[in-house]
Amino acid sequence: MKNPDRHLENLSEIRSLMERSSRFISLSGLSGVFAGTSALLGALAVFWKLNFNLRAATTYATAEPNTGQSTSSLPVFLILVALLVLVASLTVCVFLTTRQARRKNLPVWDASAQRLFWNLLIPLAAGGIFCLILLKHGLVGLLAPATLLFYGLALLNASKYTYSDLRQLALCELFLGLLAAWFIGYGLLFWAIGFGILHIVYGILLYNKYER
């Protein structure tokens, strides 16, 4: 009589192989922690630029001359901070994910990684262009809701090709984006929670669940 435990092991191996072929499972939780920390530092820099006034960005488009608020260079500053956070986060993410893939003896750039990349890139690119349009029209107060919403949609779109846990993060980002749109003067606070704190929490959970 055949050993039933052996059948279970075979089924487990088949399931693991199917998961490896259809999902990218080399994402590093530590990269999420670093991205969240970078986002918090970026939010702190913007907060400093706004003279520690959360609602200052909403008055950018209609600010009267000589109001004492240095918002004339705000769009350029926001773009620079966003680029620094993005480049730093992506660099560390690529490094840690590559290291994680090598530890698991998995290819770094296979079909699943490509599907994940494109499903992330398209909503993020659309969101980036939309945010530039908002900046052009001086609608700085809508940047935080827009970035959170497009990022949440990108994560939701990509969650089919990596850890299913990403779906919960995506839903949280979407919820925060809607809150930021409702409480328009506190977008920076919601942005810091979404891109900072949630990334750190998600990164720690991912690390403890899949990497330890």
Backbone hydrogen bonds in HBPLUS format (Angstrom, degrees):
<---DONOR---> <-ACCEPTOR-->    atom                        ^
c    i                          cat <-CA-CA->   ^        H-A-AA   ^      H-
h    n   atom  resd res      DA  || num        DHA   H-A  angle D-A-AA Bond
n    s   type  num  typ     dist DA aas  dist angle  dist       angle   num
A0006-ARG N   A0003-ASN O   3.14 MM   3  5.42 130.7  2.40 102.2 114.1     1
A0008-LEU N   A0004-PRO O   3.08 MM   4  6.43 155.4  2.14 148.3 154.7     2
A0009-GLU N   A0005-ASP O   2.95 MM   4  6.25 152.5  2.03 145.3 152.7     3
A0010-ASN N   A0006-ARG O   2.95 MM   4  6.23 154.6  2.01 145.9 152.7     4
A0011-LEU N   A0007-HIS O   2.89 MM   4  6.16 160.0  1.93 151.5 157.0     5
A0012-SER N   A0008-LEU O   2.90 MM   4  6.09 153.7  1.97 144.9 152.4     6
A0013-GLU N   A0009-GLU O   2.92 MM   4  6.19 152.3  2.00 146.3 153.5     7
A0014-ILE N   A0010-ASN O   2.93 MM   4  6.19 159.6  1.97 150.6 156.0     8
A0015-ARG N   A0011-LEU O   2.91 MM   4  6.11 159.9  1.95 147.8 153.5     9
A0016-SER N   A0012-SER O   2.95 MM   4  6.13 154.9  2.01 142.9 150.0    10
A0017-LEU N   A0013-GLU O   2.93 MM   4  6.18 156.8  1.98 148.7 154.7    11
A0018-MET N   A0014-ILE O   2.94 MM   4  6.19 159.2  1.99 150.6 156.2    12
A0019-GLU N   A0015-ARG O   2.93 MM   4  6.13 153.9  2.00 147.1 154.4    13
A0020-ARG N   A0016-SER O   2.94 MM   4  6.16 155.3  2.00 146.7 153.3    14
A0021-SER N   A0017-LEU O   3.05 MM   4  6.24 147.9  2.16 143.8 152.0    15
A0022-SER N   A0018-MET O   3.09 MM   4  6.21 139.3  2.26 142.1 151.8    16
A0023-ARG N   A0019-GLU O   2.83 MM   4  5.52 146.7  1.94 148.8 154.7    17
A0024-PHE N   A0161-TYR O   2.67 MM 137  5.99 170.5  1.68 144.8 144.3    18
A0031-SER N   A0028-SER O   3.21 MM   3  5.47 136.7  2.41 100.4 111.0    19
A0032-GLY N   A0029-GLY O   3.06 MM   3  5.24 127.2  2.35  98.9 112.2    20
A0033-VAL N   A0029-GLY O   3.21 MM   4  6.66 149.3  2.31 144.5 152.8    21
A0034-PHE N   A0030-LEU O   2.98 MM   4  6.28 158.1  2.03 148.6 153.9    22
A0035-ALA N   A0031-SER O   2.89 MM   4  6.05 159.6  1.93 144.6 150.6    23
A0036-GLY N   A0032-GLY O   2.92 MM   4  6.05 157.5  1.97 145.6 151.6    24
A0037-THR N   A0033-VAL O   3.01 MM   4  6.21 156.0  2.07 145.0 151.5    25
A0038-SER N   A0034-PHE O   2.90 MM   4  6.13 160.6  1.93 152.8 158.1    26
A0039-ALA N   A0035-ALA O   2.93 MM   4  6.13 154.4  1.99 145.5 152.6    27
A0040-LEU N   A0036-GLY O   3.00 MM   4  6.25 153.8  2.07 146.4 153.0    28
A0041-LEU N   A0037-THR O   3.05 MM   4  6.34 155.7  2.11 147.6 153.9    29
A0042-GLY N   A0038-SER O   2.88 MM   4  6.15 153.4  1.95 146.8 154.8    30
A0043-ALA N   A0039-ALA O   2.83 MM   4  6.09 156.3  1.89 149.1 155.2    31
A0044-LEU N   A0040-LEU O   2.95 MM   4  6.14 149.6  2.05 141.8 150.2    32
A0045-ALA N   A0041-LEU O   2.98 MM   4  6.27 148.1  2.09 142.9 151.2    33
A0046-VAL N   A0042-GLY O   3.04 MM   4  6.38 156.3  2.10 149.4 155.2    34
A0047-PHE N   A0043-ALA O   2.87 MM   4  6.05 156.4  1.93 145.5 152.8    35
A0048-TRP N   A0044-LEU O   2.92 MM   4  6.16 149.3  2.02 143.1 150.9    36
A0049-LYS N   A0045-ALA O   2.98 MM   4  6.27 152.7  2.05 143.1 150.7    37
A0050-LEU N   A0046-VAL O   2.96 MM   4  6.25 141.3  2.11 146.3 156.6    38
A0052-PHE N   A0047-PHE O   2.81 MM   5  5.05 153.7  1.88 159.6 158.6    39
A0051-ASN N   A0048-TRP O   2.96 MM   3  5.10 150.6  2.05 114.4 115.3    40
A0053-ASN N   A0050-LEU O   3.10 MM   3  5.49 136.7  2.30 107.8 118.1    41
A0056-ALA N   A0053-ASN O   3.15 MM   3  5.48 166.6  2.17 115.1 119.2    42
A0058-THR N   A0055-ARG O   3.24 MM   3  5.66 137.2  2.44 107.5 117.7    43
A0059-THR N   A0056-ALA O   3.13 MM   3  5.56 150.8  2.22 110.5 118.6    44
A0060-TYR N   A0057-ALA O   3.22 MM   3  5.31 165.9  2.25 107.9 111.0    45
A0063-ALA N   A0059-THR O   2.80 MM   4  5.31 106.9  2.34 151.7 164.7    46
A0071-THR N   A0069-GLN O   2.96 MM   2  5.71 131.4  2.20 107.0  92.6    47
A0074-LEU N   A0071-THR O   3.07 MM   3  4.83 163.2  2.10 104.2 108.1    48
A0077-PHE N   A0073-SER O   3.08 MM   4  6.25 159.5  2.12 153.0 159.5    49
A0078-LEU N   A0074-LEU O   2.82 MM   4  6.02 160.8  1.86 160.3 165.1    50
A0079-ILE N   A0075-PRO O   3.01 MM   4  6.26 159.3  2.06 149.9 155.0    51
A0080-LEU N   A0076-VAL O   2.99 MM   4  6.22 161.1  2.03 149.7 154.6    52
A0081-VAL N   A0077-PHE O   2.95 MM   4  6.15 166.5  1.97 154.4 157.9    53
A0082-ALA N   A0078-LEU O   2.91 MM   4  6.04 163.2  1.94 148.2 153.4    54
A0083-LEU N   A0079-ILE O   2.92 MM   4  6.07 157.9  1.97 148.1 154.1    55
A0084-LEU N   A0080-LEU O   2.95 MM   4  6.16 160.0  1.99 149.6 155.0    56
A0085-VAL N   A0081-VAL O   2.95 MM   4  6.17 167.7  1.97 155.5 158.4    57
A0086-LEU N   A0082-ALA O   2.89 MM   4  5.99 160.0  1.93 146.5 152.8    58
A0087-VAL N   A0083-LEU O   2.83 MM   4  5.93 171.5  1.84 153.9 156.3    59
A0088-ALA N   A0084-LEU O   2.99 MM   4  6.00 167.2  2.01 148.1 152.4    60
A0089-SER N   A0085-VAL O   2.95 MM   4  5.97 160.6  1.99 144.6 150.7    61
A0090-LEU N   A0086-LEU O   2.88 MM   4  5.99 165.3  1.90 152.3 156.7    62
A0091-THR N   A0087-VAL O   2.93 MM   4  6.00 161.3  1.97 149.5 154.8    63
A0092-VAL N   A0088-ALA O   3.16 MM   4  6.32 169.5  2.17 149.3 151.7    64
A0093-CYS N   A0089-SER O   2.85 MM   4  5.94 154.4  1.92 145.6 154.1    65
A0094-VAL N   A0090-LEU O   2.88 MM   4  6.01 163.9  1.90 152.5 155.4    66
A0095-PHE N   A0091-THR O   3.11 MM   4  6.30 161.5  2.15 145.6 150.9    67
A0096-LEU N   A0092-VAL O   2.89 MM   4  6.04 173.7  1.90 156.2 157.9    68
A0097-THR N   A0093-CYS O   2.85 MM   4  5.80 156.6  1.90 146.3 153.8    69
A0098-THR N   A0094-VAL O   2.95 MM   4  5.92 155.8  2.01 141.1 147.8    70
A0099-ARG N   A0095-PHE O   3.06 MM   4  6.27 157.4  2.11 144.4 150.7    71
A0100-GLN N   A0096-LEU O   2.87 MM   4  6.06 151.7  1.95 141.7 149.9    72
A0101-ALA N   A0097-THR O   2.87 MM   4  6.11 154.9  1.94 148.3 154.5    73
A0102-ARG N   A0098-THR O   3.07 MM   4  6.30 156.7  2.12 147.4 153.2    74
A0103-ARG N   A0099-ARG O   3.06 MM   4  6.30 149.5  2.16 143.4 151.7    75
A0104-LYS N   A0100-GLN O   3.14 MM   4  6.41 144.5  2.27 142.8 151.7    76
A0106-LEU N   A0101-ALA O   2.84 MM   5  4.98 177.9  1.84 149.3 150.0    77
A0105-ASN N   A0102-ARG O   3.15 MM   3  4.81 155.5  2.21  95.1 102.3    78
A0114-GLN N   A0110-ASP O   3.03 MM   4  6.31 155.1  2.09 152.1 159.3    79
A0115-ARG N   A0111-ALA O   2.98 MM   4  6.24 155.5  2.04 147.7 154.0    80
A0116-LEU N   A0112-SER O   2.99 MM   4  6.18 159.9  2.03 145.9 151.5    81
A0117-PHE N   A0113-ALA O   2.89 MM   4  6.06 158.3  1.93 146.6 152.7    82
A0118-TRP N   A0114-GLN O   3.04 MM   4  6.24 171.8  2.05 154.6 155.1    83
A0119-ASN N   A0115-ARG O   3.05 MM   4  6.10 158.5  2.10 147.5 153.8    84
A0120-LEU N   A0116-LEU O   3.07 MM   4  6.19 135.7  2.27 141.9 152.7    85
A0121-LEU N   A0117-PHE O   2.83 MM   4  5.96 161.3  1.86 151.4 157.6    86
A0122-ILE N   A0118-TRP O   3.21 MM   4  6.14 174.3  2.22 148.7 148.7    87
A0124-LEU N   A0120-LEU O   3.26 MM   4  6.30 159.6  2.30 150.8 156.6    88
A0125-ALA N   A0121-LEU O   2.73 MM   4  5.81 158.6  1.78 159.8 164.9    89
A0126-ALA N   A0122-ILE O   3.09 MM   4  6.25 163.2  2.12 149.0 153.5    90
A0127-GLY N   A0123-PRO O   2.89 MM   4  6.06 154.7  1.95 144.1 151.7    91
A0128-GLY N   A0124-LEU O   2.83 MM   4  6.05 151.3  1.91 145.7 153.5    92
A0129-ILE N   A0125-ALA O   3.04 MM   4  6.30 161.5  2.08 151.6 155.2    93
A0130-PHE N   A0126-ALA O   2.98 MM   4  6.17 156.3  2.04 145.1 152.2    94
A0131-CYS N   A0127-GLY O   2.92 MM   4  6.12 151.9  2.00 146.5 153.7    95
A0132-LEU N   A0128-GLY O   3.09 MM   4  6.36 148.8  2.19 143.4 151.3    96
A0133-ILE N   A0129-ILE O   3.07 MM   4  6.39 148.0  2.18 144.4 152.9    97
A0134-LEU N   A0130-PHE O   2.98 MM   4  6.35 151.7  2.06 144.6 152.6    98
A0135-LEU N   A0131-CYS O   2.94 MM   4  6.25 154.3  2.01 146.0 152.6    99
A0136-LYS N   A0132-LEU O   2.95 MM   4  6.19 152.6  2.03 143.1 150.6   100
A0137-HIS N   A0133-ILE O   3.16 MM   4  6.47 145.8  2.29 145.5 153.3   101
A0139-LEU N   A0134-LEU O   2.85 MM   5  5.05 152.6  1.92 156.7 149.8   102
A0138-GLY N   A0135-LEU O   2.95 MM   3  4.88 159.2  1.99 103.6 109.6   103
A0142-LEU N   A0139-LEU O   3.17 MM   3  5.76 157.7  2.22 113.1 119.5   104
A0143-LEU N   A0140-VAL O   3.08 MM   3  5.43 165.2  2.11 113.8 118.5   105
A0146-ALA N   A0142-LEU O   3.09 MM   4  6.15 162.6  2.12 148.9 154.4   106
A0147-THR N   A0143-LEU O   2.89 MM   4  6.05 166.8  1.91 158.9 161.9   107
A0148-LEU N   A0144-ALA O   3.06 MM   4  6.18 164.5  2.09 153.9 158.1   108
A0149-LEU N   A0145-PRO O   2.94 MM   4  6.06 161.3  1.98 150.6 156.0   109
A0150-PHE N   A0146-ALA O   2.95 MM   4  6.07 172.5  1.96 155.3 157.5   110
A0151-TYR N   A0147-THR O   2.95 MM   4  5.88 152.4  2.03 139.1 147.7   111
A0152-GLY N   A0148-LEU O   2.88 MM   4  5.97 155.8  1.94 142.4 149.4   112
A0153-LEU N   A0149-LEU O   2.98 MM   4  6.23 155.8  2.04 146.7 153.0   113
A0154-ALA N   A0150-PHE O   2.92 MM   4  6.12 151.5  2.00 142.3 150.3   114
A0155-LEU N   A0151-TYR O   2.91 MM   4  6.19 161.1  1.95 153.4 157.7   115
A0156-LEU N   A0152-GLY O   2.94 MM   4  6.11 157.6  1.99 145.8 152.5   116
A0157-ASN N   A0153-LEU O   2.90 MM   4  6.04 153.1  1.98 143.6 151.0   117
A0158-ALA N   A0154-ALA O   2.94 MM   4  6.14 147.1  2.05 144.0 153.0   118
A0159-SER N   A0155-LEU O   2.86 MM   4  5.85 127.7  2.14 143.8 156.3   119
A0161-TYR N   A0158-ALA O   2.96 MM   3  5.68 167.1  1.97 125.0 129.3   120
A0166-LEU N   A0163-TYR O   3.13 MM   3  5.90 164.6  2.16 119.0 123.1   121
A0167-ARG N   A0164-SER O   3.05 MM   3  5.76 158.0  2.10 118.1 123.7   122
A0168-GLN N   A0165-ASP O   3.16 MM   3  5.70 130.8  2.41 110.2 120.1   123
A0170-ALA N   A0166-LEU O   2.94 MM   4  6.20 156.1  2.00 148.8 155.6   124
A0171-LEU N   A0167-ARG O   2.99 MM   4  6.29 157.9  2.04 150.9 155.7   125
A0172-CYS N   A0168-GLN O   3.06 MM   4  6.31 154.0  2.13 146.4 153.3   126
A0173-GLU N   A0169-LEU O   2.97 MM   4  6.24 155.5  2.03 150.8 157.4   127
A0174-LEU N   A0170-ALA O   2.99 MM   4  6.27 158.0  2.04 151.1 156.8   128
A0175-PHE N   A0171-LEU O   2.99 MM   4  6.18 157.4  2.05 144.5 150.6   129
A0176-LEU N   A0172-CYS O   2.95 MM   4  6.19 160.3  1.99 149.4 154.5   130
A0177-GLY N   A0173-GLU O   2.89 MM   4  6.10 149.7  1.99 144.6 153.4   131
A0178-LEU N   A0174-LEU O   3.05 MM   4  6.35 153.6  2.12 148.6 154.3   132
A0179-LEU N   A0175-PHE O   3.01 MM   4  6.32 156.8  2.07 147.1 154.0   133
A0180-ALA N   A0176-LEU O   2.80 MM   4  6.01 156.2  1.86 148.9 155.6   134
A0181-ALA N   A0177-GLY O   3.02 MM   4  6.24 142.5  2.17 138.9 148.6   135
A0182-TRP N   A0178-LEU O   3.02 MM   4  6.30 141.9  2.17 141.1 151.4   136
A0182-TRP N   A0179-LEU O   3.09 MM   3  5.04 121.9  2.45  92.1 107.1   137
A0183-PHE N   A0179-LEU O   2.78 MM   4  6.02 175.8  1.78 163.3 163.7   138
A0186-TYR N   A0183-PHE O   3.02 MM   3  5.84 170.3  2.03 130.6 133.7   139
A0190-PHE N   A0186-TYR O   3.22 MM   4  6.63 162.1  2.26 153.6 157.8   140
A0191-TRP N   A0187-GLY O   2.79 MM   4  5.95 152.2  1.87 150.4 159.4   141
A0192-ALA N   A0188-LEU O   2.92 MM   4  6.10 155.5  1.98 144.3 150.0   142
A0193-ILE N   A0189-LEU O   3.04 MM   4  6.36 151.1  2.13 144.6 152.6   143
A0194-GLY N   A0190-PHE O   2.84 MM   4  6.02 166.8  1.86 151.6 155.1   144
A0195-PHE N   A0191-TRP O   2.87 MM   4  5.86 168.5  1.88 155.5 157.9   145
A0196-GLY N   A0192-ALA O   2.87 MM   4  4.96 130.6  2.12 117.8 131.4   146
A0197-ILE N   A0192-ALA O   3.17 MM   5  6.77 146.2  2.29 145.3 154.0   147
A0198-LEU N   A0193-ILE O   2.86 MM   5  6.09 165.3  1.88 171.3 174.1   148
A0200-ILE N   A0196-GLY O   3.11 MM   4  6.36 158.4  2.15 151.5 157.5   149
A0201-VAL N   A0197-ILE O   2.94 MM   4  6.20 168.9  1.95 159.1 161.6   150
A0202-TYR N   A0198-LEU O   2.82 MM   4  5.90 166.6  1.84 149.5 154.0   151
A0203-GLY N   A0199-HIS O   2.79 MM   4  5.84 157.4  1.84 145.0 152.0   152
A0204-ILE N   A0200-ILE O   2.99 MM   4  6.20 158.2  2.03 149.8 154.8   153
A0205-LEU N   A0201-VAL O   3.01 MM   4  6.26 164.3  2.04 152.2 156.5   154
A0206-LEU N   A0202-TYR O   2.85 MM   4  6.02 160.1  1.89 151.8 157.7   155
A0207-TYR N   A0203-GLY O   2.92 MM   4  6.03 156.9  1.97 144.6 151.1   156
A0208-ASN N   A0204-ILE O   2.95 MM   4  6.16 165.9  1.97 152.0 155.4   157
A0209-LYS N   A0205-LEU O   2.97 MM   4  6.04 146.8  2.08 143.4 152.5   158
A0210-TYR N   A0206-LEU O   2.97 MM   4  5.94 162.3  2.00 151.6 155.0   159
A0211-GLU N   A0207-TYR O   2.93 MM   4  4.91 148.5  2.03 130.4 138.2   160
